[in-house]
Amino acid sequence: VRQPTSILSLKVMDQDLGTSNFRDFDDLLGFLDFRLESLPRNVWVDEWFDLRHPDEHADTIAGCISTSQDTGGGQAGHIRLRFRLHVEDPLDDMFARCLPDPHLGHGYPALDLNVLLSDLSIISSSASVLIAPVNKLREMGYDHITIVWIALLLLIWYPIH
């Protein structure tokens, strides 16, 4: 953890029995966001926590801060966790607090594969227009490459001061 004011976001999913590929059949149960500055250092925590409903989750730090866990709205159930935030040297924690605040997130929309493929096809068609002029320049370069190499070698062997 580089910045104590960061937020640890846990994505909680179930595991359907008999499936080996968790992405295809497992269900998203909810999210759990922890403000790291509020967690005790070097102490085991064993508690029940409220899961935030997937529709209520924000994927940026600013969004997580604005929708705190204690509002009670959008709960998707509870989960029991046992964990410890281990800090070897308390001075490390103090110095980490001197770092600037974390970036508040990108705020970009979720990746849409259809839009990505559409953009790639547009870029591909635009690049195909440039292929003929680039090939012509390459051929012209091959015709004059010997002269360029000789000029470069002369500049290296006999530098002008």
DSSP file (Angstrom, degrees, kcal/mol; ACC not computed):
  #  RESIDUE AA STRUCTURE BP1 BP2  ACC     N-H-->O    O-->H-N    N-H-->O    O-->H-N    TCO  KAPPA ALPHA  PHI   PSI    X-CA   Y-CA   Z-CA
    1    1 A V              0   0    0      0, 0.0    95,-0.1     0, 0.0     0, 0.0   0.000 360.0 360.0 360.0 119.7    0.0    0.0    0.0
    2    2 A R        +     0   0    0      1,-0.2    97,-0.2    95,-0.0     0, 0.0   0.783 360.0  35.8 -91.6 -28.5    1.6    3.2   -1.1
    3    3 A Q    >   -     0   0    0      1,-0.1     3,-2.0    95,-0.1    -1,-0.2  -0.963  63.2-154.4-133.3 115.6   -1.0    5.7    0.1
    4    4 A P  T 3  S+     0   0    0      0, 0.0    33,-0.6     0, 0.0    34,-0.2   0.722  94.8  61.7 -62.8 -20.6   -2.9    5.2    3.3
    5    5 A T  T 3  S+     0   0    0     31,-0.2    96,-0.0    32,-0.1    92,-0.0   0.391  84.0 109.4 -87.0   6.6   -5.8    7.4    2.0
    6    6 A S    <   -     0   0    0     -3,-2.0    30,-2.2    29,-0.1     2,-0.5  -0.191  68.2-122.2 -71.6 171.2   -6.5    4.9   -0.8
    7    7 A I  E     -A   35   0A   0     28,-0.2     2,-0.6    29,-0.1    28,-0.2  -0.973   9.7-146.5-120.9 130.6   -9.5    2.6   -1.0
    8    8 A L  E     -A   34   0A   0     26,-2.7    26,-3.0    -2,-0.5     2,-0.5  -0.866  18.5-163.3 -94.3 121.5   -9.3   -1.1   -1.2
    9    9 A S  E     -A   33   0A   0     -2,-0.6     2,-0.5    24,-0.2    24,-0.2  -0.929   1.7-161.8-112.5 123.5  -12.2   -2.4   -3.3
   10   10 A L  E     -A   32   0A   0     22,-3.3    22,-2.1    -2,-0.5     2,-0.6  -0.889   7.5-151.6-107.0 132.6  -13.2   -6.1   -3.1
   11   11 A K  E     -A   31   0A   0     -2,-0.5     2,-0.5    20,-0.2    20,-0.2  -0.914  16.3-156.1-101.2 119.7  -15.3   -7.7   -5.7
   12   12 A V  E     +A   30   0A   0     18,-2.8    17,-2.6    -2,-0.6    18,-1.6  -0.864  18.3 169.2-106.5 124.2  -17.3  -10.6   -4.2
   13   13 A M  E     -A   28   0A   0     -2,-0.5    15,-0.2    15,-0.2     2,-0.2  -0.917  28.4-125.6-128.3 154.9  -18.5  -13.5   -6.4
   14   14 A D        -     0   0    0     13,-2.2     2,-0.6    -2,-0.3    13,-0.1  -0.557  20.2-129.9 -91.0 165.8  -20.0  -16.9   -5.7
   15   15 A Q        -     0   0    0     -2,-0.2     2,-0.3    11,-0.1    11,-0.0  -0.954  16.2-142.7-119.5 113.0  -18.5  -20.1   -7.1
   16   16 A D    >   -     0   0    0     -2,-0.6     3,-1.3     6,-0.1    10,-0.1  -0.573  27.9-111.9 -74.5 132.0  -21.0  -22.3   -8.8
   17   17 A L  T 3  S+     0   0    0     -2,-0.3     3,-0.1     1,-0.2    -1,-0.1  -0.353  96.5  23.6 -66.0 140.3  -20.3  -26.0   -8.1
   18   18 A G  T 3  S+     0   0    0      1,-0.3     2,-0.4    -2,-0.1    -1,-0.2   0.482  94.4 111.5  86.8   3.4  -19.1  -28.1  -11.0
   19   19 A T    <   -     0   0    0     -3,-1.3    -1,-0.3     1,-0.1     3,-0.1  -0.918  42.0-173.9-111.9 138.0  -17.8  -25.2  -13.1
   20   20 A S  S    S+     0   0    0     -2,-0.4     2,-0.8     1,-0.2    -1,-0.1   0.699  75.2  66.7 -98.0 -23.4  -14.1  -24.7  -13.8
   21   21 A N    >>  -     0   0    0      1,-0.2     3,-1.1     2,-0.0     4,-1.0  -0.850  63.9-170.2-103.0 103.0  -14.3  -21.4  -15.6
   22   22 A F  H 3> S+     0   0    0     -2,-0.8     4,-1.3     1,-0.3    -1,-0.2   0.728  79.2  63.9 -67.9 -22.1  -15.5  -18.9  -13.0
   23   23 A R  H 34 S+     0   0    0      1,-0.2    -1,-0.3     2,-0.1    -2,-0.0   0.765 102.3  48.6 -74.7 -23.1  -16.1  -16.1  -15.5
   24   24 A D  H <4 S+     0   0    0     -3,-1.1    -1,-0.2     1,-0.1    -2,-0.2   0.857 127.1  12.4 -86.4 -35.3  -18.8  -18.0  -17.3
   25   25 A F  H  < S+     0   0    0     -4,-1.0    -2,-0.1    -9,-0.1    -3,-0.1   0.647  94.2 101.9-121.9 -18.8  -21.1  -19.1  -14.6
   26   26 A D     <  -     0   0    0     -4,-1.3     2,-0.4    -5,-0.3   -11,-0.1  -0.376  63.1-129.8 -74.8 151.2  -20.3  -17.4  -11.2
   27   27 A D        -     0   0    0    -13,-0.1   -13,-2.2    -2,-0.1     2,-0.6  -0.786  11.6-121.9-105.5 142.2  -22.5  -14.5  -10.1
   28   28 A L  E     -A   13   0A   0     -2,-0.4   -15,-0.2   -15,-0.2     3,-0.1  -0.720  28.2-178.7 -78.9 118.5  -21.4  -11.1   -8.9
   29   29 A L  E     -     0   0A   0    -17,-2.6     2,-0.3    -2,-0.6   -16,-0.2   0.834  48.9 -77.6 -89.4 -36.3  -22.7  -10.7   -5.3
   30   30 A G  E     -A   12   0A   0    -18,-1.6   -18,-2.8    23,-0.2    -1,-0.3  -0.983  42.0 -82.8 163.3-171.7  -21.5   -7.2   -4.6
   31   31 A F  E     -AB  11  52A   0     21,-2.4    21,-3.8    -2,-0.3     2,-0.4  -0.895  19.4-158.8-127.6 154.9  -18.6   -5.0   -3.6
   32   32 A L  E     -A   10   0A   0    -22,-2.1   -22,-3.3    -2,-0.3     2,-0.5  -0.983  10.4-163.2-135.9 123.0  -16.9   -4.0   -0.4
   33   33 A D  E     -A    9   0A   0     -2,-0.4     2,-0.5   -24,-0.2   -24,-0.2  -0.916   3.0-168.3-112.3 130.7  -14.8   -0.8   -0.1
   34   34 A F  E     -A    8   0A   0    -26,-3.0   -26,-2.7    -2,-0.5     2,-0.7  -0.967  19.1-140.9-116.2 128.9  -12.4   -0.1    2.7
   35   35 A R  E >>  -A    7   0A   0     -2,-0.5     3,-1.7   -28,-0.2     4,-0.5  -0.812  17.9-148.1 -80.1 117.6  -10.8    3.2    3.4
   36   36 A L  G >4 S+     0   0    0    -30,-2.2     3,-1.1    -2,-0.7   -31,-0.2   0.811  93.1  62.3 -61.9 -30.8   -7.3    2.1    4.3
   37   37 A E  G 34 S+     0   0    0    -33,-0.6    -1,-0.3   -31,-0.4   -32,-0.1   0.733 101.7  53.6 -67.7 -19.5   -6.8    5.0    6.7
   38   38 A S  G <4 S+     0   0    0     -3,-1.7    -1,-0.2   -34,-0.2    -2,-0.2   0.572  88.7  95.7 -90.9  -8.6   -9.7    3.6    8.8
   39   39 A L  S << S-     0   0    0     -3,-1.1     2,-0.1    -4,-0.5    45,-0.0  -0.611  80.7-114.9 -83.6 139.8   -8.3    0.1    9.2
   40   40 A P    >   -     0   0    0      0, 0.0    45,-0.6     0, 0.0     3,-0.5  -0.454  30.5-120.6 -70.2 145.6   -6.3   -0.7   12.3
   41   41 A R  B 3  S-d   85   0B   0      1,-0.2    45,-0.2    -2,-0.1     3,-0.1  -0.717  83.9  -5.4 -90.1 135.5   -2.7   -1.5   11.8
   42   42 A N  T 3  S+     0   0    0     43,-3.3     2,-0.4    -2,-0.4    -1,-0.2   0.765 103.8 115.5  58.2  30.9   -1.2   -4.9   12.8
   43   43 A V    <   -     0   0    0     -3,-0.5    42,-0.5    42,-0.2     2,-0.3  -0.997  68.5-119.2-130.6 133.9   -4.5   -6.0   14.4
   44   44 A W  E     - C   0  84A   0     -2,-0.4     2,-0.5    40,-0.2    40,-0.2  -0.556  25.4-157.7 -73.0 133.5   -6.6   -8.9   13.3
   45   45 A V  E     + C   0  83A   0     38,-3.3    38,-2.2    -2,-0.3     2,-0.4  -0.956  15.0 175.6-112.2 128.7  -10.2   -7.8   12.2
   46   46 A D  E     + C   0  82A   0     -2,-0.5     2,-0.3    36,-0.2    36,-0.2  -0.837  30.4 126.8-135.2  94.6  -12.9  -10.5   12.3
   47   47 A E  E     - C   0  81A   0     34,-1.8    34,-2.6    -2,-0.4     2,-0.4  -0.902  59.0-103.8-145.2 167.5  -16.3   -8.9   11.4
   48   48 A W  E     - C   0  80A   0     -2,-0.3     2,-0.3    32,-0.2    32,-0.3  -0.821  38.4-165.2 -93.2 137.3  -19.3   -9.0    9.3
   49   49 A F  E     - C   0  79A   0     30,-3.2    30,-2.5    -2,-0.4     2,-0.4  -0.933  20.7-116.5-125.7 149.1  -19.4   -6.4    6.5
   50   50 A D  E     - C   0  78A   0     -2,-0.3     2,-0.3    28,-0.2    28,-0.2  -0.689  27.4-136.4 -82.8 131.7  -22.3   -5.1    4.3
   51   51 A L  E     - C   0  77A   0     26,-2.8    25,-2.7    -2,-0.4    26,-0.5  -0.702  14.7-129.5 -85.7 139.1  -21.8   -5.8    0.6
   52   52 A R  E     -BC  31  75A   0    -21,-3.8   -21,-2.4    -2,-0.3    23,-0.2  -0.740  31.0-106.7 -86.8 135.6  -22.7   -2.9   -1.8
   53   53 A H    >>  -     0   0    0     21,-4.1     3,-1.8    -2,-0.4     4,-0.6  -0.310  27.1-118.6 -59.4 141.9  -25.0   -3.9   -4.6
   54   54 A P  G >4 S+     0   0    0      0, 0.0     3,-0.8     0, 0.0    -1,-0.1   0.825 114.8  55.7 -54.8 -33.5  -23.2   -4.1   -8.0
   55   55 A D  G 34 S+     0   0    0      1,-0.2    -2,-0.1    19,-0.1   -25,-0.0   0.718 107.2  50.6 -71.6 -18.8  -25.4   -1.4   -9.4
   56   56 A E  G <4 S+     0   0    0     -3,-1.8     2,-0.2    18,-0.2    -1,-0.2   0.483  87.0 109.0 -95.2  -4.8  -24.4    0.9   -6.5
   57   57 A H    <<  -     0   0    0     -3,-0.8     2,-0.4    -4,-0.6     7,-0.1  -0.534  52.8-156.4 -81.7 137.7  -20.7    0.4   -6.9
   58   58 A A        -     0   0    0     -2,-0.2     6,-0.1     9,-0.1    -2,-0.1  -0.930   8.9-149.1-108.8 135.8  -18.5    3.2   -8.3
   59   59 A D  S    S+     0   0    0     -2,-0.4     2,-0.3     4,-0.1    47,-0.2   0.230  73.0  73.4 -93.1  16.2  -15.2    2.2   -9.9
   60   60 A T  S  > S-     0   0    0     45,-0.1     4,-2.4     1,-0.1    45,-0.2  -0.878  84.7-119.4-123.0 159.7  -13.2    5.3   -9.0
   61   61 A I  H  > S+     0   0    0     -2,-0.3     4,-2.6    42,-0.3     5,-0.2   0.913 116.3  53.1 -62.5 -41.9  -11.9    6.5   -5.6
   62   62 A A  H  > S+     0   0    0     42,-1.5     4,-2.1     1,-0.2    -1,-0.2   0.906 110.3  47.8 -60.2 -41.2  -14.1    9.6   -5.8
   63   63 A G  H  > S+     0   0    0     41,-0.3     4,-1.4     2,-0.2    -1,-0.2   0.887 111.5  49.8 -66.6 -38.9  -17.1    7.5   -6.4
   64   64 A C  H  < S+     0   0    0     -4,-2.4    -2,-0.2     1,-0.2    -1,-0.2   0.880 111.4  49.3 -66.9 -37.8  -16.2    5.2   -3.5
   65   65 A I  H  < S+     0   0    0     -4,-2.6     3,-0.3     1,-0.2    -2,-0.2   0.901 110.3  50.4 -67.2 -40.2  -15.7    8.1   -1.2
   66   66 A S  H  < S+     0   0    0     -4,-2.1     2,-0.6     1,-0.3    -1,-0.2   0.774 111.7  49.0 -72.3 -24.6  -19.0    9.7   -2.2
   67   67 A T  S  < S-     0   0    0     -4,-1.4    -1,-0.3    -5,-0.1    -9,-0.1  -0.699  84.1-171.6-112.9  78.4  -20.9    6.4   -1.5
   68   68 A S    >   -     0   0    0     -2,-0.6     3,-1.1    -3,-0.3     4,-0.2  -0.253  31.5-117.0 -71.8 159.6  -19.7    5.4    1.9
   69   69 A Q  G >  S+     0   0    0      1,-0.2     3,-0.8   -36,-0.2    -1,-0.1   0.732 105.6  66.4 -68.6 -24.4  -20.5    2.0    3.4
   70   70 A D  G 3  S+     0   0    0      1,-0.2    -1,-0.2     2,-0.1    -2,-0.1   0.329  74.3  88.2 -87.4  11.7  -22.5    3.4    6.3
   71   71 A T  G <  S-     0   0    0     -3,-1.1    -1,-0.2     2,-0.1    -2,-0.1   0.794  81.2-144.6 -76.8 -26.4  -25.3    4.8    4.3
   72   72 A G    X   +     0   0    0     -3,-0.8     3,-0.6     1,-0.3     2,-0.2   0.238  57.2 120.9  84.8 -15.7  -27.2    1.5    4.4
   73   73 A G  T 3   +     0   0    0      1,-0.2    -1,-0.3   -17,-0.0   -20,-0.1  -0.533  67.4  19.2 -83.8 149.5  -28.6    1.9    0.8
   74   74 A G  T 3  S+     0   0    0      1,-0.2   -21,-4.1    -2,-0.2    -1,-0.2   0.778  78.5 170.3  71.1  28.3  -28.0   -0.6   -1.9
   75   75 A Q  E <   -C   52   0A   0     -3,-0.6   -23,-0.2   -23,-0.2    -1,-0.2  -0.495  20.9-173.5 -76.3 143.0  -26.9   -3.5    0.3
   76   76 A A  E     -     0   0A   0    -25,-2.7     2,-0.3     1,-0.4   -24,-0.2   0.178  57.2 -71.3-118.2  15.0  -26.6   -6.9   -1.4
   77   77 A G  E     -C   51   0A   0    -26,-0.5   -26,-2.8     2,-0.0    -1,-0.4  -0.850  57.5 -72.2 127.8-165.8  -26.0   -9.0    1.7
   78   78 A H  E     -C   50   0A   0     -2,-0.3     2,-0.4   -28,-0.2   -28,-0.2  -0.924  29.7-166.0-132.9 154.6  -23.3   -9.6    4.3
   79   79 A I  E     -C   49   0A   0    -30,-2.5   -30,-3.2    -2,-0.3     2,-0.6  -0.998  16.9-136.4-141.9 140.4  -19.9  -11.2    4.3
   80   80 A R  E     -C   48   0A   0     -2,-0.4     2,-0.4   -32,-0.3   -32,-0.2  -0.856  28.0-177.9 -98.6 126.5  -17.6  -12.2    7.2
   81   81 A L  E     -C   47   0A   0    -34,-2.6   -34,-1.8    -2,-0.6     2,-0.4  -0.934  18.7-164.3-125.0 147.5  -14.0  -11.4    6.7
   82   82 A R  E     +C   46   0A   0     -2,-0.4     2,-0.3   -36,-0.2   -36,-0.2  -0.978  34.3 136.9-129.1 117.9  -10.9  -12.0    8.8
   83   83 A F  E     -C   45   0A   0    -38,-2.2   -38,-3.3    -2,-0.4     2,-0.3  -0.948  36.9-145.8-153.8 169.6   -7.8  -10.0    7.8
   84   84 A R  E     -C   44   0A   0     -2,-0.3     2,-0.9   -40,-0.2   -40,-0.2  -0.984  14.8-140.3-144.8 131.7   -4.9   -7.9    9.1
   85   85 A L  B     -d   41   0B   0    -45,-0.6   -43,-3.3   -42,-0.5     2,-0.5  -0.828  30.3-151.9 -90.7 103.8   -3.3   -4.8    7.6
   86   86 A H        +     0   0    0     -2,-0.9     2,-0.5   -45,-0.2   -45,-0.1  -0.662  19.3 178.9 -87.0 124.8    0.4   -5.5    8.3
   87   87 A V        -     0   0    0     -2,-0.5    -2,-0.0     1,-0.1   -46,-0.0  -0.978  11.1-166.1-123.6 115.7    2.7   -2.6    8.8
   88   88 A E  S    S+     0   0    0     -2,-0.5    -1,-0.1     1,-0.2     3,-0.1   0.933  79.2  24.0 -68.1 -46.2    6.3   -3.5    9.6
   89   89 A D    >>  -     0   0    0      1,-0.1     3,-1.4     0, 0.0     4,-1.0  -0.978  66.5-147.8-125.2 121.8    7.5   -0.1   10.7
   90   90 A P  H 3> S+     0   0    0      0, 0.0     4,-1.9     0, 0.0     5,-0.1   0.788 100.1  64.3 -58.6 -25.9    5.1    2.6   12.0
   91   91 A L  H 3> S+     0   0    0      1,-0.2     4,-2.9     2,-0.2     5,-0.2   0.847  94.7  59.2 -65.6 -32.2    7.4    5.2   10.4
   92   92 A D  H <> S+     0   0    0     -3,-1.4     4,-2.2     1,-0.2    -1,-0.2   0.919 105.9  48.1 -60.4 -42.3    6.6    3.8    7.0
   93   93 A D  H  X S+     0   0    0     -4,-1.0     4,-1.3     2,-0.2    -1,-0.2   0.904 112.0  49.6 -64.2 -41.1    2.9    4.5    7.6
   94   94 A M  H  < S+     0   0    0     -4,-1.9     4,-0.4     1,-0.2     3,-0.3   0.928 112.7  46.0 -64.7 -45.1    3.8    8.0    8.8
   95   95 A F  H >< S+     0   0    0     -4,-2.9     3,-1.2     1,-0.2     4,-0.3   0.854 107.1  58.5 -67.6 -33.5    6.0    8.8    5.7
   96   96 A A  H >< S+     0   0    0     -4,-2.2     3,-1.3     1,-0.3    -1,-0.2   0.829  97.8  61.0 -64.7 -30.2    3.3    7.3    3.4
   97   97 A R  T 3< S+     0   0    0     -4,-1.3    -1,-0.3    -3,-0.3    -2,-0.2   0.682  94.6  64.4 -69.3 -16.1    0.9    9.9    4.7
   98   98 A C  T <  S+     0   0    0     -3,-1.2    -1,-0.3    -4,-0.4    -2,-0.2   0.623  83.1  98.6 -80.3 -13.2    3.2   12.6    3.4
   99   99 A L  S <  S-     0   0    0     -3,-1.3    -3,-0.0    -4,-0.3   -96,-0.0  -0.327  88.9 -92.3 -69.4 156.3    2.6   11.4   -0.2
  100  100 A P        -     0   0    0      0, 0.0    -1,-0.1     0, 0.0     3,-0.1  -0.275  54.6 -83.1 -65.1 158.3    0.1   13.4   -2.3
  101  101 A D        -     0   0    0      1,-0.1     3,-0.1    -3,-0.1   -95,-0.0  -0.235  56.6 -94.7 -59.0 150.2   -3.5   12.2   -2.3
  102  102 A P        -     0   0    0      0, 0.0     2,-0.1     0, 0.0    -1,-0.1  -0.251  46.8 -88.6 -66.5 156.1   -4.2    9.3   -4.7
  103  103 A H        -     0   0    0      1,-0.1   -42,-0.3    -3,-0.1     3,-0.1  -0.434  36.3-130.5 -62.0 135.8   -5.6   10.0   -8.2
  104  104 A L        -     0   0    0      1,-0.2   -42,-1.5   -43,-0.1   -41,-0.3   0.295  55.4 -88.9 -81.3  12.0   -9.4   10.1   -7.9
  105  105 A G        -     0   0    0    -45,-0.2    -1,-0.2   -44,-0.2   -45,-0.1  -0.102  31.0 -90.2 104.2 161.2   -9.9    7.7  -10.8
  106  106 A H        -     0   0    0    -47,-0.2    -1,-0.1    -3,-0.1   -46,-0.1   0.842  35.7-151.9 -80.9 -36.3  -10.3    7.9  -14.6
  107  107 A G        +     0   0    0      1,-0.2   -47,-0.1   -48,-0.1    -1,-0.1   0.647  42.6 147.7  70.8  13.8  -14.0    8.2  -14.8
  108  108 A Y        -     0   0    0      1,-0.1    -1,-0.2     3,-0.0     3,-0.1  -0.468  52.7-104.9 -77.5 152.8  -14.0    6.5  -18.2
  109  109 A P        -     0   0    0      0, 0.0    -1,-0.1     0, 0.0     3,-0.1  -0.304  49.9 -80.7 -69.7 163.8  -17.0    4.4  -19.3
  110  110 A A        -     0   0    0      1,-0.1     2,-0.2    -2,-0.0     0, 0.0  -0.284  58.3 -88.4 -62.7 150.3  -16.6    0.6  -19.2
  111  111 A L        -     0   0    0     -3,-0.1     2,-0.6     1,-0.1    -1,-0.1  -0.425  39.8-158.5 -64.9 127.3  -14.8   -1.0  -22.1
  112  112 A D     >  -     0   0    0     -2,-0.2     4,-2.3     1,-0.1     5,-0.2  -0.942   6.2-158.6-111.7 113.8  -17.3   -1.8  -24.9
  113  113 A L  H  > S+     0   0    0     -2,-0.6     4,-2.6     1,-0.2     5,-0.2   0.847  91.1  55.1 -62.7 -36.4  -15.9   -4.5  -27.3
  114  114 A N  H  > S+     0   0    0      2,-0.2     4,-2.0     1,-0.2    -1,-0.2   0.919 110.4  45.1 -63.9 -43.2  -18.2   -3.5  -30.2
  115  115 A V  H  > S+     0   0    0      2,-0.2     4,-2.6     1,-0.2    -2,-0.2   0.901 112.5  52.6 -66.3 -40.4  -17.0    0.1  -30.0
  116  116 A L  H  X S+     0   0    0     -4,-2.3     4,-2.4     1,-0.2    -2,-0.2   0.932 110.7  46.2 -61.4 -46.5  -13.4   -1.1  -29.8
  117  117 A L  H  X S+     0   0    0     -4,-2.6     4,-2.0     2,-0.2    -1,-0.2   0.878 112.1  51.8 -64.6 -37.3  -13.7   -3.3  -32.9
  118  118 A S  H  X S+     0   0    0     -4,-2.0     4,-1.9    -5,-0.2    -2,-0.2   0.926 110.6  47.8 -63.5 -45.0  -15.4   -0.5  -34.8
  119  119 A D  H  X S+     0   0    0     -4,-2.6     4,-2.4     1,-0.2    -2,-0.2   0.894 110.6  52.4 -62.7 -40.1  -12.6    1.9  -33.9
  120  120 A L  H  X S+     0   0    0     -4,-2.4     4,-2.5     1,-0.2    -1,-0.2   0.883 108.1  50.3 -64.7 -38.0  -10.0   -0.7  -34.9
  121  121 A S  H  X S+     0   0    0     -4,-2.0     4,-2.3     2,-0.2    -1,-0.2   0.881 110.4  50.1 -68.8 -36.1  -11.6   -1.2  -38.3
  122  122 A I  H  X S+     0   0    0     -4,-1.9     4,-2.1     2,-0.2    -2,-0.2   0.926 112.7  46.8 -64.8 -44.4  -11.7    2.6  -38.9
  123  123 A I  H  X S+     0   0    0     -4,-2.4     4,-2.4     2,-0.2    -2,-0.2   0.903 111.7  51.8 -63.9 -41.1   -8.0    2.8  -38.0
  124  124 A S  H  X S+     0   0    0     -4,-2.5     4,-1.9     2,-0.2    -2,-0.2   0.916 110.6  46.7 -62.8 -44.3   -7.2   -0.2  -40.2
  125  125 A S  H  X S+     0   0    0     -4,-2.3     4,-0.9     1,-0.2    -1,-0.2   0.877 113.0  49.9 -67.9 -35.4   -9.0    1.3  -43.2
  126  126 A S  H  X S+     0   0    0     -4,-2.1     4,-0.7     1,-0.2     3,-0.4   0.887 110.7  50.2 -67.2 -38.4   -7.2    4.7  -42.7
  127  127 A A  H >X S+     0   0    0     -4,-2.4     4,-0.6     1,-0.2     3,-0.6   0.836 102.2  60.7 -69.1 -32.5   -3.9    2.9  -42.4
  128  128 A S  H >X S+     0   0    0     -4,-1.9     4,-0.5     1,-0.2     3,-0.5   0.806  98.3  58.9 -66.6 -27.2   -4.5    1.0  -45.7
  129  129 A V  H 3< S+     0   0    0     -4,-0.9     3,-0.3    -3,-0.4    -1,-0.2   0.833 105.5  50.0 -66.9 -31.8   -4.7    4.4  -47.5
  130  130 A L  H <X S+     0   0    0     -4,-0.7     4,-2.0    -3,-0.6    -1,-0.2   0.587  88.7  83.5 -83.1 -10.8   -1.2    5.2  -46.3
  131  131 A I  H <X S+     0   0    0     -4,-0.6     4,-2.5    -3,-0.5     5,-0.2   0.918  87.9  50.7 -63.1 -45.7    0.4    1.9  -47.4
  132  132 A A  H  X S+     0   0    0     -4,-0.5     4,-2.0    -3,-0.3    -1,-0.2   0.936 112.7  44.4 -62.1 -49.1    1.0    3.0  -51.1
  133  133 A P  H  > S+     0   0    0      0, 0.0     4,-2.3     0, 0.0    -1,-0.2   0.891 114.1  50.9 -63.7 -36.2    2.8    6.3  -50.3
  134  134 A V  H  X S+     0   0    0     -4,-2.0     4,-2.3     2,-0.2    -2,-0.2   0.914 109.5  49.9 -66.5 -42.1    4.9    4.6  -47.6
  135  135 A N  H  X S+     0   0    0     -4,-2.5     4,-2.2     2,-0.2    -1,-0.2   0.886 110.1  51.3 -62.6 -38.7    5.9    1.8  -50.0
  136  136 A K  H  X S+     0   0    0     -4,-2.0     4,-2.2     2,-0.2    -2,-0.2   0.916 110.7  47.9 -64.8 -43.1    6.9    4.5  -52.6
  137  137 A L  H  X S+     0   0    0     -4,-2.3     4,-2.3     1,-0.2    -2,-0.2   0.887 110.2  52.9 -63.8 -38.2    9.0    6.3  -50.1
  138  138 A R  H  X S+     0   0    0     -4,-2.3     4,-2.1     2,-0.2    -2,-0.2   0.916 108.9  48.9 -63.6 -43.1   10.6    3.1  -49.0
  139  139 A E  H  X S+     0   0    0     -4,-2.2     4,-1.5     1,-0.2    -1,-0.2   0.904 111.3  49.7 -63.6 -41.0   11.6    2.3  -52.7
  140  140 A M  H  X S+     0   0    0     -4,-2.2     4,-1.1     1,-0.2    -1,-0.2   0.881 109.5  52.7 -64.1 -36.9   13.0    5.7  -53.1
  141  141 A G  H  X S+     0   0    0     -4,-2.3     4,-0.6     1,-0.2     3,-0.3   0.882 105.3  54.0 -65.7 -38.1   15.0    5.3  -49.9
  142  142 A Y  H  < S+     0   0    0     -4,-2.1     3,-0.5     1,-0.2     4,-0.3   0.852 105.1  55.1 -63.8 -33.9   16.4    2.0  -51.2
  143  143 A D  H  < S+     0   0    0     -4,-1.5    -1,-0.2     1,-0.2    -2,-0.2   0.830 119.8  30.6 -66.9 -31.0   17.6    3.8  -54.3
  144  144 A H  H  X S+     0   0    0     -4,-1.1     4,-1.7    -3,-0.3    -1,-0.2   0.252  86.3 104.0-113.6  11.4   19.6    6.3  -52.3
  145  145 A I  H  X S+     0   0    0     -4,-0.6     4,-2.5    -3,-0.5     5,-0.2   0.842  77.5  57.8 -66.6 -33.1   20.6    4.4  -49.2
  146  146 A T  H  > S+     0   0    0     -4,-0.3     4,-2.3     1,-0.2    -1,-0.2   0.919 106.8  48.0 -63.8 -42.6   24.2    4.0  -50.3
  147  147 A I  H  > S+     0   0    0      1,-0.2     4,-2.2     2,-0.2    -1,-0.2   0.899 111.3  51.0 -64.4 -40.5   24.7    7.7  -50.6
  148  148 A V  H  X S+     0   0    0     -4,-1.7     4,-2.4     2,-0.2    -2,-0.2   0.918 110.7  48.6 -64.1 -43.8   23.1    8.2  -47.1
  149  149 A W  H  X S+     0   0    0     -4,-2.5     4,-2.6     2,-0.2     5,-0.2   0.910 110.9  49.9 -64.3 -42.2   25.4    5.6  -45.6
  150  150 A I  H  X S+     0   0    0     -4,-2.3     4,-2.3     1,-0.2    -1,-0.2   0.918 111.3  49.6 -62.5 -42.5   28.5    7.1  -47.2
  151  151 A A  H  X S+     0   0    0     -4,-2.2     4,-2.0     1,-0.2    -2,-0.2   0.909 112.0  47.8 -63.8 -41.8   27.5   10.6  -45.9
  152  152 A L  H  X S+     0   0    0     -4,-2.4     4,-1.9     2,-0.2    -2,-0.2   0.909 111.6  49.9 -65.6 -41.5   27.0    9.3  -42.4
  153  153 A L  H  X S+     0   0    0     -4,-2.6     4,-2.8     1,-0.2     5,-0.2   0.893 110.3  50.6 -64.7 -39.1   30.3    7.4  -42.4
  154  154 A L  H  X S+     0   0    0     -4,-2.3     4,-2.8     1,-0.2    -1,-0.2   0.897 109.5  50.7 -65.2 -39.1   32.1   10.5  -43.6
  155  155 A L  H  < S+     0   0    0     -4,-2.0    -1,-0.2     2,-0.2    -2,-0.2   0.867 113.6  45.8 -66.0 -35.0   30.5   12.6  -40.8
  156  156 A I  H  < S+     0   0    0     -4,-1.9    -2,-0.2    -5,-0.2    -1,-0.2   0.919 118.6  40.3 -73.8 -43.1   31.5   10.0  -38.2
  157  157 A W  H  < S+     0   0    0     -4,-2.8    -2,-0.2     1,-0.3    -3,-0.2   0.871 129.7  28.2 -74.2 -36.0   35.1    9.6  -39.5
  158  158 A Y  S  < S-     0   0    0     -4,-2.8    -1,-0.3    -5,-0.2    -2,-0.1  -0.638  83.0-167.8-125.7  73.3   35.7   13.3  -40.2
  159  159 A P        -     0   0    0      0, 0.0     2,-0.6     0, 0.0    -3,-0.1  -0.298  21.1-125.0 -64.2 145.9   33.5   15.3  -37.8
  160  160 A I              0   0    0      1,-0.1    -2,-0.0    -5,-0.1    -5,-0.0  -0.818 360.0 360.0 -93.1 121.4   33.1   19.0  -38.5
  161  161 A H              0   0    0     -2,-0.6    -1,-0.1     0, 0.0     0, 0.0   0.419 360.0 360.0-105.0 360.0   34.0   21.1  -35.5
